Amino acid sequence: TLSPEEQQCEEHFVKTHTRDETGRFILRYPFKSSPPSFQLNTQKVFGQFRSLESRTKRDPELGDKYQAFMKEYLELGHMSPATSPPAYLIPHHPILRKDNGKLRVVFDASYCTPSGSLNDHLLTGPKLQADICDIVLHFQRFTYVLTCDLVKMFRQILIAPEDRQYQQIIWRPSPDQPIQHFELNTVTYGLSSSPYLAQRVLHQLVHDDGAKFPDAANAIMYHTYVDDIAYGSDTVEGLINLKTQLISLLARGGFTLDKWNSNYPPLLDNNASKPQQPVQIQSHEPSVTKILGMQWNPSTDVFSYLVTPPEPDCTKRNILSVIARLFDPLGYLSPVIFYAKCLLQETWKAKIDWDDQVPDTVSSAWSEFTHQLPQLMSINIPRPFPKTDSTYQLVCFSDASEKGYCAAIYLRATQGDAVHMKLLKSKTKLSPRKSVTIPRLELCGALLLTQLLSSLNRLKQTLNISTVYCFTDSMVVLAWLKTPTYLLQTFVGNRVQQILDVTELESWHHVKGAENPADIGSRGVLPADLFNCHLWWSGPDWCSNSIDQWPISTDTSAVDIPELKPTMLSLVAVQTSSLFIAFTERHSSFLRLVRVIAYVKRFLFNCKIPKQNKLCRRIGPLSASEFTRAKLHCVSIIQHTYYPQAFTTINPDQLPLELKRLAVFVDREGILRVGGRLHNAPLPTSQKHPILLPSRSHFTSLVVDFYHRLNHHIGPNALMASIRQEYWIPSARNLVKLIKRQCVICIRFSKRILSPLMGNLPASRFHAVRPFLHTGVDFGGPFLCRTSNLRKAPTIKTYMCLYVCLSTRAVHIELALGLSVEDFLDTFDRFVARRGIPAAMYSDNGTNFVGASGYLRDVFQWFNNTHTQESLVNHTAHLSITWKFNPPHSPHMGGA
């Protein structure tokens, strides 16, 4: 699913792309809104260019290569003298590869102007590149393969003349010549939208012209990574046809191909024939070439690895550098790389810096590792899968140790009685530094296995793989997979569900730890041990047997399953009560409860009306009379539940004392009301004879809460007076106080504010002396400041040092670059130089900073440090300055 910005970028391409008479694509840049307007800082760009000229002058070889690159750029028509004023100037600089000495000019579209950079205004578009692992895996399924490269892929795509003003540069071949403006005519690397545009053009080319070239279209869509194509065929004729189709299809878009390589050498000749048998002819290219970063020898048709010698110093930086240089997308070297990652994790646990020497245990292990590292170059992995007429299955393993967990997937090919096992893909992960149980790590390993399986979906469809076997040596994991997820703890349940979403429960089996190849990856091995490890490269020996002879076991009945949710058993003593009482206790609002009852009564009323009298039915919003009847109905049920004697006793003398004192009576509507001496008063009936409600009823609490909110959280006395306009509640004050104590708003606004006692002002506050003779000092901050006006200048913390005259209240402010004693004394010397020498200085111990703000804790620690206080006293003693520190937790002692 595309995001809104990605959808906008896609629609822009569809609407604006065109092709010239030769078939070459012409594009418009996808700006986020309308084409932007930049405030150009030409002086800065010119300054960068002069710095570039100075650099090339100091390095003539670099200068010659730079000149040759720009000359070729101009001769090929990829740039030309500008025909319009620049809308944006792109700085450029060289990148020189150390391994082959090739130079590439990089155009910096992230260069910022006051209105932002060009990349800030461009849409990056969706990711269209195919997965590199998927390409390499499919590269192995063909008998005959080829690789090639699109020549200057980005620069074969033209940019519309209207947008070339946004990619202008300045250049001159020689410092003796004037600086000229050039505009780049093609898609330029360095712009954030360029990778999308280049890949999208290939897809559009396939859409427009790919129907006539199906093999080439498939190769471009699914087997091309940026400008590298890696594909093949199971026949020589198919391979030659593929090459012809690629050349023809890409030529229609103005693209050309070079750097051809193949395990069928005649293909590299322009006049390749179709012999019945392959001819052993050496490749025109070097014996070992690169296929998407991996070493591939077309002559022997094997993958290999190139290892560069590591730096001699054993530091965290060098360990990470070696790990990063071991490019292994399919995880063939996972156990070796995992071993190095474990050593790197040890350096993090030791809390050392990037260039510090590592602990001795790590250093000795790393020394042995680097000594054996060149042996990886002896590993040769056959490229092709077994014959295409084979039947394929996937055999998968997962395991974990206290160091980490691993998943490995093998392709099992059967052809008659012959069985061939090939490591397909593997992956390892380190255990987190926080302690995790081994069963949980085993479960994470099983989840990692399912994630690897998901990445192989396209390969499974291509090879028609329908059978998958998954193995783990953890009986706990197998028991978890058989347990309903709602019975498991959240961590375990979520991962079990993710595993079962991808795999079938019947595909999971148990394997012995000694026969589990993933155990090697979860512990790590040295390079020499991996070279001869048959278990890692081919899986356990029994995989070569018939499947019905495999030692498959799935019985988990004897396993004590951990991580189950606790089973809670509640023993409840049930007391018979009214159904309505239970119904009211499910409500937290008086109004909502009454409205529900009113709608129920309306429904019952409408049910009694025959269909012929539909117009008599009550519809629409509730009326006031309906609401009142529902309220009295609720009151009647509550009164019958809590005061049944009042409705059944004929003799008033037999009533409970509580009711007898209130002189209760039942009115014409069957509501129990309080009597009294106000029968003849000119007041409403509800005030003369309020309705009696029990204080221990939840319904009564809802009534009190309703009046409490209706009257905007008034006090207890006023609330009781408001309630008694209609209801009489025995012991109402206790219930009112309870409701107020449970009210969050009342709690918030009823807290008392503490007023601290302040001490006497010091004498220095009253004497008329010169300014700053008696001075208080304090710190404020921190404030983030940039160290320079450069684009990526670092920021540092600075502080404000505040000096206050105790007599005149005058203020003097100095900037402190830090919280060291030296930084403060620098501010103090500047203060004395301007304001004169004070007789006394006052400062607190810093405890007040802790209460004021957490980020001033540094200030507190600085002031409270004994070394700081001694330094201040020593620095000012010869000036006859008395320094007074306030006691801790007493900021008012300073009098400032």
ZAMARGU-4260 file (C-alpha; in steps of 0.2 Angstrom, whole numbers, plus 5000, padded with zeros to 4 digits):
<rodrens>
0) 5000/5000/5000 | 5007/5017/4995 | 5007/5032/5007 | 4999/5048/5001 | 5016/5055/4996
5) 5021/5040/4986 | 5004/5039/4978 | 5007/5058/4973 | 5024/5054/4966 | 5017/5039/4956
10) 5003/5049/4948 | 5015/5063/4944 | 5026/5051/4934 | 5011/5044/4925 | 5005/5061/4920
15) 5022/5070/4915 | 5033/5057/4908 | 5036/5057/4889 | 5048/5049/4876 | 5057/5057/4862
20) 5058/5051/4844 | 5072/5039/4849 | 5062/5031/4863 | 5072/5040/4877 | 5062/5045/4892
25) 5060/5063/4897 | 5054/5066/4915 | 5048/5081/4926 | 5055/5081/4944 | 5041/5077/4957
30) 5040/5092/4968 | 5030/5091/4984 | 5020/5106/4979 | 5022/5118/4965 | 5040/5121/4959
35) 5050/5129/4973 | 5058/5146/4973 | 5076/5146/4981 | 5085/5161/4989 | 5102/5157/4981
40) 5118/5160/4991 | 5130/5160/4976 | 5145/5167/4986 | 5145/5151/4996 | 5144/5140/4981
45) 5158/5149/4973 | 5168/5147/4989 | 5165/5129/4989 | 5171/5128/4970 | 5187/5137/4974
50) 5191/5125/4988 | 5188/5111/4976 | 5200/5119/4964 | 5213/5121/4978 | 5211/5103/4982
55) 5214/5097/4964 | 5229/5109/4962 | 5237/5101/4977 | 5233/5083/4970 | 5237/5084/4951
60) 5231/5066/4949 | 5214/5070/4957 | 5213/5085/4946 | 5216/5076/4930 | 5203/5063/4934
65) 5191/5076/4938 | 5194/5086/4922 | 5192/5070/4912 | 5175/5066/4921 | 5168/5083/4918
70) 5174/5083/4900 | 5166/5066/4896 | 5150/5073/4905 | 5150/5088/4893 | 5155/5078/4877
75) 5141/5065/4880 | 5128/5079/4881 | 5124/5075/4898 | 5127/5093/4903 | 5128/5109/4893
80) 5130/5128/4895 | 5115/5135/4905 | 5102/5145/4894 | 5093/5152/4909 | 5097/5159/4926
85) 5099/5146/4939 | 5084/5142/4951 | 5096/5131/4962 | 5115/5128/4961 | 5121/5111/4966
90) 5139/5110/4973 | 5149/5095/4968 | 5164/5086/4975 | 5174/5070/4970 | 5173/5053/4978
95) 5189/5042/4975 | 5188/5023/4977 | 5203/5016/4986 | 5202/4999/4979 | 5202/5003/4960
100) 5206/5022/4960 | 5190/5026/4950 | 5183/5044/4953 | 5165/5049/4953 | 5158/5066/4955
105) 5144/5068/4968 | 5131/5081/4966 | 5125/5088/4983 | 5107/5092/4981 | 5106/5092/5000
110) 5115/5109/5000 | 5104/5121/5011 | 5099/5138/5005 | 5089/5150/5017 | 5073/5142/5009
115) 5079/5124/5011 | 5088/5111/4999 | 5082/5104/4983 | 5080/5087/4991 | 5069/5095/5004
120) 5056/5099/4990 | 5057/5083/4981 | 5046/5067/4983 | 5057/5051/4985 | 5043/5040/4978
125) 5040/5022/4983 | 5054/5008/4984 | 5054/4999/4968 | 5071/4990/4969 | 5069/4971/4970
130) 5076/4962/4986 | 5094/4958/4983 | 5093/4941/4992 | 5078/4936/4981 | 5088/4941/4965
135) 5103/4930/4971 | 5092/4915/4975 | 5084/4915/4958 | 5101/4917/4950 | 5105/4900/4957
140) 5090/4891/4950 | 5096/4892/4931 | 5109/4880/4923 | 5116/4895/4912 | 5116/4912/4919
145) 5122/4930/4913 | 5125/4946/4922 | 5127/4963/4914 | 5126/4982/4919 | 5116/4996/4912
150) 5129/5009/4906 | 5127/5026/4915 | 5109/5021/4919 | 5104/5038/4927 | 5112/5048/4913
155) 5102/5039/4899 | 5086/5047/4906 | 5083/5065/4901 | 5075/5079/4912 | 5063/5091/4904
160) 5071/5108/4899 | 5059/5117/4911 | 5067/5108/4926 | 5085/5109/4921 | 5086/5126/4930
165) 5085/5117/4946 | 5101/5106/4943 | 5114/5119/4937 | 5132/5118/4942 | 5147/5130/4940
170) 5163/5123/4932 | 5178/5129/4922 | 5191/5117/4915 | 5205/5129/4921 | 5208/5142/4934
175) 5213/5154/4920 | 5196/5153/4912 | 5180/5162/4919 | 5168/5152/4929 | 5153/5146/4919
180) 5135/5140/4923 | 5131/5123/4916 | 5114/5114/4917 | 5113/5095/4919 | 5102/5087/4906
185) 5099/5070/4913 | 5093/5062/4930 | 5107/5066/4942 | 5113/5055/4956 | 5112/5065/4972
190) 5094/5070/4971 | 5082/5060/4982 | 5070/5056/4968 | 5083/5050/4956 | 5083/5031/4962
195) 5064/5030/4960 | 5064/5039/4943 | 5077/5028/4936 | 5069/5012/4942 | 5051/5018/4937
200) 5058/5021/4919 | 5063/5003/4918 | 5046/4997/4924 | 5037/5009/4911 | 5049/5003/4897
205) 5043/4985/4901 | 5025/4991/4902 | 5026/5000/4885 | 5037/4988/4875 | 5039/4972/4886
210) 5026/4961/4878 | 5037/4957/4863 | 5052/4953/4875 | 5044/4942/4889 | 5061/4935/4895
215) 5069/4952/4896 | 5054/4960/4904 | 5054/4947/4918 | 5073/4950/4921 | 5071/4969/4922
220) 5055/4968/4933 | 5061/4955/4946 | 5080/4952/4943 | 5087/4969/4942 | 5095/4978/4956
225) 5098/4997/4952 | 5108/4995/4936 | 5114/4976/4938 | 5104/4962/4929 | 5107/4944/4935
230) 5096/4931/4926 | 5098/4915/4916 | 5090/4900/4908 | 5090/4881/4908 | 5096/4880/4890
235) 5109/4888/4879 | 5096/4894/4867 | 5086/4902/4881 | 5101/4911/4887 | 5106/4918/4870
240) 5088/4923/4867 | 5088/4932/4884 | 5103/4942/4879 | 5096/4947/4863 | 5079/4952/4871
245) 5088/4962/4884 | 5098/4972/4871 | 5083/4975/4860 | 5071/4980/4874 | 5083/4992/4883
250) 5089/4999/4867 | 5071/5005/4864 | 5073/5016/4880 | 5090/5022/4875 | 5100/5010/4887
255) 5115/5000/4883 | 5123/4985/4892 | 5141/4981/4896 | 5151/4971/4909 | 5144/4955/4902
260) 5148/4939/4911 | 5142/4921/4910 | 5146/4903/4914 | 5143/4900/4895 | 5158/4908/4888
265) 5152/4909/4869 | 5139/4921/4875 | 5152/4934/4877 | 5156/4934/4859 | 5146/4945/4848
270) 5143/4931/4836 | 5137/4918/4848 | 5131/4902/4840 | 5120/4888/4847 | 5131/4873/4849
275) 5124/4857/4856 | 5138/4855/4870 | 5145/4870/4880 | 5163/4874/4874 | 5176/4877/4887
280) 5182/4895/4883 | 5189/4907/4895 | 5179/4922/4899 | 5184/4939/4892 | 5182/4946/4910
285) 5193/4942/4925 | 5190/4924/4932 | 5181/4931/4947 | 5168/4945/4946 | 5155/4952/4957
290) 5137/4948/4957 | 5127/4961/4968 | 5142/4962/4980 | 5146/4943/4980 | 5161/4935/4972
295) 5156/4924/4958 | 5168/4914/4947 | 5160/4910/4930 | 5172/4897/4925 | 5170/4886/4940
300) 5152/4893/4943 | 5155/4895/4962 | 5152/4909/4975 | 5167/4914/4985 | 5172/4927/4997
305) 5185/4941/4997 | 5193/4946/5014 | 5203/4961/5016 | 5216/4961/5030 | 5209/4970/5046
310) 5217/4984/5055 | 5230/4978/5068 | 5223/4987/5083 | 5209/4978/5092 | 5196/4991/5095
315) 5177/4992/5095 | 5178/5002/5079 | 5189/4990/5070 | 5179/4975/5075 | 5163/4983/5068
320) 5173/4988/5052 | 5177/4969/5049 | 5159/4964/5052 | 5153/4977/5040 | 5165/4972/5026
325) 5159/4953/5027 | 5145/4955/5014 | 5134/4940/5016 | 5116/4943/5011 | 5111/4925/5011
330) 5119/4921/5028 | 5131/4907/5022 | 5144/4914/5034 | 5132/4917/5048 | 5141/4907/5062
335) 5157/4916/5058 | 5149/4934/5058 | 5139/4929/5074 | 5156/4925/5083 | 5162/4942/5079
340) 5146/4950/5084 | 5147/4942/5101 | 5165/4949/5103 | 5158/4966/5098 | 5144/4965/5111
345) 5157/4961/5124 | 5165/4978/5120 | 5148/4986/5123 | 5146/4978/5140 | 5164/4984/5145
350) 5158/5002/5142 | 5173/5007/5132 | 5175/5020/5119 | 5176/5017/5100 | 5195/5018/5100
355) 5200/5011/5117 | 5209/4995/5119 | 5196/4980/5122 | 5198/4969/5137 | 5211/4955/5136
360) 5199/4941/5134 | 5191/4949/5119 | 5208/4954/5112 | 5215/4936/5112 | 5199/4929/5105
365) 5199/4943/5091 | 5217/4939/5087 | 5213/4921/5084 | 5198/4926/5074 | 5208/4938/5062
370) 5222/4925/5061 | 5209/4913/5053 | 5199/4925/5044 | 5208/4923/5027 | 5203/4904/5027
375) 5185/4911/5022 | 5193/4914/5005 | 5195/4895/5003 | 5176/4892/5004 | 5168/4889/4987
380) 5149/4887/4986 | 5142/4879/4971 | 5130/4891/4962 | 5116/4881/4954 | 5102/4872/4962
385) 5100/4853/4957 | 5092/4849/4941 | 5076/4857/4936 | 5067/4840/4935 | 5070/4837/4954
390) 5056/4838/4967 | 5060/4851/4980 | 5056/4853/4999 | 5062/4865/5012 | 5070/4859/5028
395) 5071/4872/5041 | 5080/4873/5058 | 5080/4885/5072 | 5090/4885/5089 | 5095/4897/5102
400) 5108/4898/5116 | 5112/4911/5129 | 5122/4921/5116 | 5108/4922/5103 | 5097/4912/5091
405) 5098/4906/5073 | 5087/4900/5059 | 5093/4890/5043 | 5084/4884/5028 | 5089/4870/5016
410) 5083/4866/4999 | 5081/4847/4998 | 5080/4841/4980 | 5076/4823/4976 | 5078/4815/4959
415) 5074/4797/4959 | 5084/4789/4974 | 5096/4803/4974 | 5094/4817/4987 | 5104/4833/4987
420) 5104/4846/5002 | 5109/4864/4999 | 5110/4878/5012 | 5098/4891/5005 | 5097/4905/5018
425) 5101/4908/5036 | 5101/4922/5049 | 5107/4925/5066 | 5103/4938/5080 | 5111/4942/5096
430) 5102/4940/5113 | 5097/4956/5121 | 5108/4962/5135 | 5093/4961/5146 | 5092/4943/5153
435) 5080/4932/5143 | 5075/4914/5147 | 5081/4901/5135 | 5064/4895/5130 | 5059/4913/5125
440) 5075/4914/5114 | 5071/4897/5106 | 5054/4904/5102 | 5062/4920/5095 | 5072/4908/5084
445) 5057/4899/5078 | 5049/4916/5074 | 5065/4921/5064 | 5063/4905/5055 | 5045/4910/5049
450) 5051/4927/5044 | 5065/4919/5033 | 5051/4907/5026 | 5040/4922/5021 | 5055/4930/5012
455) 5056/4914/5001 | 5037/4915/4995 | 5042/4919/4977 | 5055/4906/4976 | 5043/4893/4983
460) 5031/4897/4969 | 5044/4897/4956 | 5051/4880/4961 | 5033/4873/4965 | 5038/4870/4983
465) 5023/4864/4994 | 5031/4854/5008 | 5040/4863/5022 | 5048/4854/5037 | 5052/4864/5052
470) 5063/4858/5066 | 5068/4864/5083 | 5077/4855/5098 | 5065/4864/5111 | 5051/4854/5117
475) 5044/4869/5126 | 5042/4878/5109 | 5033/4864/5102 | 5022/4863/5117 | 5018/4882/5115
480) 5014/4880/5097 | 5001/4867/5102 | 4993/4878/5116 | 4979/4890/5112 | 4987/4907/5112
485) 4974/4915/5124 | 4981/4903/5138 | 4999/4910/5135 | 5007/4925/5142 | 5007/4940/5130
490) 5025/4939/5124 | 5024/4920/5120 | 5006/4921/5114 | 5010/4935/5101 | 5025/4926/5094
495) 5016/4909/5093 | 5002/4917/5083 | 5014/4925/5071 | 5023/4908/5069 | 5006/4899/5065
500) 5001/4913/5053 | 5015/4908/5042 | 5017/4889/5045 | 5006/4874/5049 | 5007/4866/5066
505) 5009/4849/5058 | 5025/4855/5049 | 5034/4857/5066 | 5045/4843/5073 | 5058/4840/5086
510) 5077/4837/5082 | 5091/4832/5093 | 5103/4847/5098 | 5118/4838/5091 | 5109/4836/5074
515) 5103/4854/5073 | 5113/4865/5061 | 5106/4880/5068 | 5115/4876/5084 | 5131/4881/5075
520) 5124/4898/5071 | 5117/4901/5088 | 5134/4899/5096 | 5146/4905/5083 | 5162/4897/5076
525) 5179/4902/5070 | 5182/4902/5051 | 5193/4886/5051 | 5179/4877/5060 | 5166/4882/5047
530) 5176/4877/5032 | 5174/4858/5036 | 5157/4859/5045 | 5147/4846/5035 | 5132/4849/5046
535) 5131/4867/5042 | 5133/4866/5023 | 5122/4850/5020 | 5111/4848/5036 | 5110/4832/5046
540) 5114/4815/5037 | 5096/4808/5039 | 5090/4822/5028 | 5097/4811/5013 | 5086/4797/5018
545) 5068/4794/5014 | 5056/4805/5023 | 5048/4790/5032 | 5065/4786/5040 | 5067/4803/5048
550) 5068/4803/5067 | 5053/4814/5068 | 5045/4817/5085 | 5031/4829/5091 | 5026/4821/5107
555) 5026/4835/5121 | 5014/4827/5133 | 5028/4826/5146 | 5033/4844/5145 | 5029/4856/5159
560) 5023/4871/5149 | 5029/4888/5156 | 5023/4905/5153 | 5004/4900/5155 | 4992/4913/5161
565) 4987/4910/5179 | 4970/4902/5181 | 4960/4913/5193 | 4946/4905/5203 | 4934/4916/5212
570) 4922/4910/5226 | 4908/4922/5228 | 4894/4922/5241 | 4878/4927/5231 | 4865/4936/5240
575) 4848/4937/5233 | 4843/4955/5228 | 4832/4963/5216 | 4837/4962/5197 | 4835/4981/5196
580) 4848/4984/5210 | 4860/4974/5200 | 4855/4984/5184 | 4858/5001/5193 | 4875/4995/5199
585) 4881/4993/5181 | 4878/5012/5178 | 4889/5027/5183 | 4877/5041/5178 | 4860/5045/5185
590) 4854/5053/5169 | 4859/5038/5158 | 4850/5026/5170 | 4834/5035/5170 | 4835/5037/5151
595) 4837/5019/5148 | 4822/5015/5160 | 4812/5028/5150 | 4816/5020/5133 | 4811/5003/5140
600) 4794/5009/5147 | 4791/5018/5130 | 4795/5001/5121 | 4783/4992/5132 | 4770/5005/5129
605) 4771/5004/5110 | 4770/4985/5111 | 4753/4986/5118 | 4746/4998/5104 | 4739/4988/5089
610) 4746/4990/5072 | 4730/5000/5067 | 4734/5014/5079 | 4752/5016/5074 | 4750/5035/5076
615) 4747/5034/5094 | 4765/5026/5097 | 4778/5037/5106 | 4792/5041/5095 | 4806/5055/5094
620) 4816/5062/5109 | 4810/5058/5127 | 4797/5070/5134 | 4798/5078/5151 | 4784/5068/5157
625) 4792/5051/5151 | 4808/5056/5160 | 4798/5060/5176 | 4788/5044/5176 | 4804/5034/5173
630) 4813/5043/5188 | 4798/5039/5199 | 4798/5021/5193 | 4816/5019/5198 | 4813/5027/5215
635) 4798/5016/5218 | 4808/5000/5215 | 4822/5006/5227 | 4810/5011/5241 | 4801/4994/5239
640) 4818/4985/5240 | 4825/4995/5255 | 4809/4999/5265 | 4797/4985/5262 | 4789/4988/5279
645) 4783/5005/5274 | 4772/4997/5261 | 4765/4982/5270 | 4763/4988/5288 | 4746/4995/5292
650) 4750/5001/5309 | 4762/5016/5309 | 4768/5011/5326 | 4775/4995/5319 | 4787/5004/5308
655) 4806/5005/5311 | 4811/5019/5322 | 4820/5028/5307 | 4804/5029/5297 | 4793/5032/5312
660) 4803/5048/5316 | 4802/5054/5298 | 4783/5052/5299 | 4783/5044/5282 | 4768/5041/5271
665) 4764/5034/5253 | 4757/5047/5241 | 4744/5044/5227 | 4758/5038/5215 | 4765/5025/5227
670) 4780/5035/5232 | 4786/5035/5250 | 4788/5053/5256 | 4794/5062/5272 | 4780/5070/5283
675) 4782/5085/5294 | 4774/5101/5299 | 4775/5110/5282 | 4758/5103/5275 | 4750/5120/5274
680) 4766/5130/5268 | 4765/5138/5251 | 4778/5127/5244 | 4779/5113/5230 | 4775/5096/5236
685) 4793/5090/5233 | 4800/5103/5245 | 4786/5100/5259 | 4787/5081/5258 | 4803/5076/5249
690) 4805/5058/5243 | 4814/5046/5255 | 4830/5037/5248 | 4841/5025/5257 | 4858/5031/5260
695) 4866/5014/5257 | 4859/5012/5239 | 4870/5014/5223 | 4855/5023/5216 | 4856/5036/5229
700) 4874/5039/5226 | 4870/5042/5208 | 4857/5055/5213 | 4870/5064/5224 | 4883/5063/5211
705) 4871/5070/5198 | 4867/5085/5210 | 4885/5087/5214 | 4890/5089/5195 | 4874/5099/5191
710) 4879/5112/5204 | 4897/5113/5199 | 4905/5105/5213 | 4898/5116/5227 | 4902/5113/5246
715) 4893/5100/5257 | 4881/5111/5265 | 4875/5119/5249 | 4874/5102/5240 | 4863/5095/5254
720) 4852/5110/5253 | 4850/5107/5234 | 4846/5089/5236 | 4833/5091/5249 | 4823/5102/5237
725) 4817/5085/5231 | 4825/5070/5241 | 4828/5066/5259 | 4842/5055/5263 | 4846/5049/5280
730) 4864/5052/5285 | 4866/5063/5269 | 4881/5072/5275 | 4892/5056/5276 | 4887/5052/5258
735) 4890/5069/5252 | 4907/5070/5259 | 4911/5052/5252 | 4905/5058/5234 | 4916/5074/5236
740) 4931/5064/5242 | 4930/5053/5226 | 4928/5068/5214 | 4944/5071/5205 | 4940/5089/5202
745) 4936/5092/5220 | 4952/5084/5225 | 4962/5095/5213 | 4955/5111/5219 | 4954/5107/5238
750) 4973/5106/5241 | 4981/5118/5252 | 4996/5128/5246 | 5011/5128/5257 | 5017/5145/5262
755) 5035/5143/5268 | 5041/5154/5282 | 5054/5167/5277 | 5069/5172/5287 | 5075/5190/5291
760) 5083/5199/5277 | 5102/5201/5279 | 5109/5218/5284 | 5117/5220/5267 | 5100/5222/5260
765) 5097/5239/5270 | 5114/5248/5269 | 5116/5261/5256 | 5133/5256/5248 | 5140/5256/5231
770) 5132/5244/5218 | 5138/5226/5219 | 5148/5228/5235 | 5137/5214/5242 | 5132/5202/5228
775) 5122/5186/5226 | 5126/5174/5212 | 5116/5160/5204 | 5116/5150/5188 | 5102/5147/5175
780) 5101/5136/5160 | 5107/5126/5151 | 5105/5135/5134 | 5110/5126/5118 | 5122/5136/5107
785) 5130/5131/5090 | 5149/5133/5090 | 5149/5141/5072 | 5138/5146/5058 | 5143/5130/5048
790) 5129/5119/5042 | 5132/5104/5053 | 5141/5113/5067 | 5139/5104/5084 | 5129/5112/5098
795) 5135/5113/5116 | 5127/5117/5133 | 5130/5135/5140 | 5124/5143/5156 | 5119/5160/5162
800) 5128/5166/5177 | 5118/5179/5186 | 5125/5192/5198 | 5113/5202/5209 | 5117/5217/5219
805) 5109/5215/5236 | 5108/5234/5239 | 5101/5241/5223 | 5094/5225/5215 | 5105/5228/5199
810) 5108/5213/5188 | 5124/5208/5179 | 5123/5193/5167 | 5138/5183/5161 | 5139/5168/5149
815) 5147/5152/5156 | 5153/5139/5144 | 5151/5125/5156 | 5149/5120/5174 | 5167/5118/5178
820) 5176/5129/5192 | 5187/5137/5178 | 5172/5142/5168 | 5164/5150/5183 | 5180/5159/5188
825) 5181/5166/5171 | 5164/5174/5173 | 5168/5180/5190 | 5184/5189/5184 | 5174/5198/5170
830) 5161/5203/5183 | 5175/5210/5194 | 5183/5219/5180 | 5167/5228/5176 | 5159/5231/5192
835) 5173/5231/5205 | 5178/5220/5219 | 5164/5215/5230 | 5166/5213/5249 | 5155/5198/5251
840) 5147/5185/5239 | 5132/5175/5242 | 5127/5158/5234 | 5117/5143/5239 | 5122/5125/5239
845) 5112/5120/5225 | 5098/5110/5233 | 5085/5123/5227 | 5090/5118/5209 | 5084/5100/5211
850) 5067/5106/5216 | 5066/5119/5202 | 5070/5107/5187 | 5078/5091/5184 | 5090/5097/5171
855) 5098/5109/5183 | 5105/5094/5193 | 5122/5097/5186 | 5122/5115/5193 | 5117/5108/5210
860) 5131/5095/5210 | 5143/5109/5204 | 5139/5121/5218 | 5138/5107/5231 | 5155/5100/5227
865) 5168/5103/5240 | 5181/5106/5227 | 5171/5120/5219 | 5168/5129/5236 | 5187/5128/5241
870) 5192/5134/5223 | 5180/5149/5225 | 5186/5154/5242 | 5205/5152/5237 | 5202/5162/5221
875) 5194/5177/5230 | 5204/5176/5247 | 5218/5188/5241 | 5205/5201/5235 | 5198/5201/5253
880) 5181/5194/5247 | 5171/5185/5259 | 5161/5170/5251 | 5146/5164/5260 | 5137/5148/5256
885) 5119/5146/5261 | 5114/5130/5271 | 5107/5116/5260 | 5088/5116/5258 | 5087/5135/5263
890) 5087/5146/5248 | 5078/5160/5258 | 5094/5162/5268 | 5103/5172/5255 | 5090/5186/5256
895) 5092/5189/5237
</rodrens>
